[in-house]
Amino acid sequence: MHLLNRSDGRLQAARGLVARARSLNPDLVYCVDLAAVPVAVGLLGGRGSRMVVDTGDYPSAFLRQVGAGPFRIGAALLMEEFVYRHAAAVVVRGRHHAAVMRGHGVRRVEVIPDGVDLSMVRPVSDLGLRARFGLADVLTVGIAGHFTWYQSLGGGLGWELVHALARLKDLPVHGVLIGEGPGLSHLRVLAAELGVTDRLHMLGRVPYEQYSRYLGLIDVCLLTQTNDSSSWIRTTGKLPGYLAAERYVLASAVGAAVDLLPDEMLVDYEGRWDQTYPEKLAERVRSLVADPGRLAAGSEMRVKAAEFDYSRIAARAASLIAEVLETAPR
């Protein structure tokens, strides 16, 4: 197996990776993401090679969600239709996406979700680490992920948390953000405007081997997705990690969260961008402050993480690849 990674601009990367792939003459090109560069390599990278496209996104629907122009949406639609017709298989993250793919007539759809290493991600309570960040005597609400920001929507990942904190100033509630991304600078400005800078802790990126310790700092993990087609098909890597660490989760009632979480952890989300969602979150958090014993429901979540263990999903991916190669023309 050869791993080819993009490190340059789109056009330059496509040229270089296609040339590299052709020199290897692969039997199969496994494209990670339904995007221009990997699909170009899958199409042009080998004489008679098979192409599998692994994607957790619905590009054209996402571009509509963020208000992209018609040219970008049209280009995404063309690329999607090409993949639907020419890929030997399309790998998706959840059953909702699989239904969309089958509706497009894709010949082979395989559901292989984002995963978690259960041997490394587990419930951890590190009181010393909580004290270090000033979180010893507060309820923490947080997110682990890559923080984006969409100007057309007026927010991004973490927007709902900052606004919820502003509605909970009378209670000992703090926010915790684990990860990096361009959205963090916007969240800092928003926190300052709403007067909650002292309650928002941005911890940055942490090594995977330390992920459990830092995730243990968060009492209530948020999984917020907009209620539209691009989000219903997305099953992010956040959820398996939250389940494995036995975190209490508050998730918008969208996508895989609806299949996996109990009703008490689901929050209604209305449409493309729900301005009322922070208030709904604040109400839920307020009820948890009043009855912290309910957080124990998180301890029941790890059993649900078993289906996302890398050992299981890797075996499913290997089986798919073997089947695709077996059916390839000789």
Secondary structure as the mmCIF struct_conf table of DSSP 4:
data_model
#
loop_
_struct_conf.conf_type_id
_struct_conf.id
_struct_conf.beg_label_comp_id
_struct_conf.beg_label_asym_id
_struct_conf.beg_label_seq_id
_struct_conf.end_label_comp_id
_struct_conf.end_label_asym_id
_struct_conf.end_label_seq_id
BEND BEND1 ASP A 8 ASP A 8
HELX_RH_AL_P HELX_RH_AL_P1 ARG A 10 LEU A 24
BEND BEND2 ASP A 27 ASP A 27
STRN STRN1 LEU A 28 VAL A 32
BEND BEND3 ASP A 33 ALA A 35
HELX_RH_AL_P HELX_RH_AL_P2 ALA A 36 LEU A 44
BEND BEND4 GLY A 45 GLY A 46
TURN_TY1_P TURN_TY1_P1 ARG A 47 GLY A 48
STRN STRN2 ARG A 50 ASP A 54
BEND BEND5 GLY A 56 GLY A 56
HELX_RH_AL_P HELX_RH_AL_P3 PRO A 59 GLN A 65
TURN_TY1_P TURN_TY1_P2 VAL A 66 GLY A 67
HELX_RH_AL_P HELX_RH_AL_P4 PRO A 70 HIS A 86
BEND BEND6 ALA A 88 ALA A 88
STRN STRN3 ALA A 89 VAL A 92
BEND BEND7 ARG A 93 GLY A 94
HELX_RH_AL_P HELX_RH_AL_P5 ARG A 95 GLY A 103
TURN_TY1_P TURN_TY1_P3 HIS A 104 GLY A 105
BEND BEND8 ARG A 107 ARG A 107
STRN STRN4 VAL A 109 VAL A 111
STRN STRN5 VAL A 116 VAL A 116
TURN_TY1_P TURN_TY1_P4 LEU A 118 MET A 120
HELX_RH_AL_P HELX_RH_AL_P6 LEU A 127 ARG A 132
TURN_TY1_P TURN_TY1_P5 PHE A 133 GLY A 134
TURN_TY1_P TURN_TY1_P6 ALA A 136 ASP A 137
BEND BEND9 VAL A 138 VAL A 138
STRN STRN6 LEU A 139 ALA A 144
BEND BEND10 GLY A 145 GLY A 145
STRN STRN7 TYR A 150 TYR A 150
TURN_TY1_P TURN_TY1_P7 GLN A 151 GLY A 154
STRN STRN8 GLY A 155 GLY A 155
TURN_TY1_P TURN_TY1_P8 LEU A 157 GLY A 158
HELX_RH_AL_P HELX_RH_AL_P7 TRP A 159 ALA A 166
TURN_TY1_P TURN_TY1_P9 ARG A 167 ARG A 167
TURN_TY1_P TURN_TY1_P10 LYS A 169 ASP A 170
BEND BEND11 LEU A 171 LEU A 171
STRN STRN9 VAL A 173 ILE A 178
BEND BEND12 GLY A 179 GLY A 179
TURN_TY1_P TURN_TY1_P11 PRO A 182 PRO A 182
HELX_RH_AL_P HELX_RH_AL_P8 GLY A 183 LEU A 194
TURN_TY1_P TURN_TY1_P12 GLY A 195 GLY A 195
HELX_RH_3T_P HELX_RH_3T_P1 THR A 197 ARG A 199
STRN STRN10 LEU A 200 GLY A 204
HELX_RH_3T_P HELX_RH_3T_P2 TYR A 208 GLN A 210
HELX_RH_AL_P HELX_RH_AL_P9 TYR A 211 LEU A 215
TURN_TY1_P TURN_TY1_P13 GLY A 216 LEU A 217
BEND BEND13 ASP A 219 ASP A 219
STRN STRN11 VAL A 220 LEU A 223
BEND BEND14 ASN A 227 ASP A 228
HELX_RH_AL_P HELX_RH_AL_P10 SER A 229 TRP A 232
TURN_TY1_P TURN_TY1_P14 ILE A 233 ILE A 233
BEND BEND15 GLY A 237 GLY A 237
HELX_RH_AL_P HELX_RH_AL_P11 LYS A 238 ALA A 244
TURN_TY1_P TURN_TY1_P15 ALA A 245 GLU A 246
STRN STRN12 TYR A 248 SER A 252
BEND BEND16 ALA A 253 ALA A 253
TURN_TY1_P TURN_TY1_P16 GLY A 255 GLY A 255
HELX_RH_AL_P HELX_RH_AL_P12 ALA A 256 LEU A 260
BEND BEND17 LEU A 261 LEU A 261
HELX_RH_3T_P HELX_RH_3T_P3 ASP A 263 MET A 265
STRN STRN13 LEU A 266 VAL A 267
BEND BEND18 GLY A 271 TRP A 273
TURN_TY1_P TURN_TY1_P17 GLN A 275 THR A 276
HELX_RH_AL_P HELX_RH_AL_P13 TYR A 277 ALA A 290
HELX_RH_3T_P HELX_RH_3T_P4 PRO A 292 GLU A 300
BEND BEND19 MET A 301 MET A 301
HELX_RH_AL_P HELX_RH_AL_P14 ARG A 302 ALA A 305
HELX_RH_3T_P HELX_RH_3T_P5 ALA A 306 PHE A 308
STRN STRN14 ASP A 309 ASP A 309
HELX_RH_AL_P HELX_RH_AL_P15 TYR A 310 GLU A 326
TURN_TY1_P TURN_TY1_P18 THR A 327 THR A 327
BEND BEND20 ALA A 328 ALA A 328
#
